[in-house]
Amino acid sequence: MTEQVPAGRSAEVVVNQDGRVLIPAQIRRDLQMDPGATLILSVEDGRVVLETREQLIDRMRREIAESWTGDPEGSPVDELIAERRTEAAAENAR
């Protein structure tokens, strides 16, 4: 389920009395969604979003990379460790 569905693809679905929604066959085919696939459901800006764990991880990595303002040659982990060491040294100096 790593491929993107063409923009504008939509379908009208009904929530049944058990709260279930059927994803139409064409959309499942477009997404290469196999029976038994596990999806992560989240709510974003009042919309329901379904994605695989891999898609979620990829999206989070992209968002973090886009928003990170640290040293482009450095690592966010190295930056965090340096900050913690500075804070610890300041506490020890007190």
Protein Blocks (a to p, Z undefined) as FASTA:
>chain_A
ZZccdehiacdddddfkopacddfklmmmnopaehiacddddeehiacdddfklmmmmmm
mmmmmmpccdfkbcfklmmmmmmmmmmmmmmmZZ
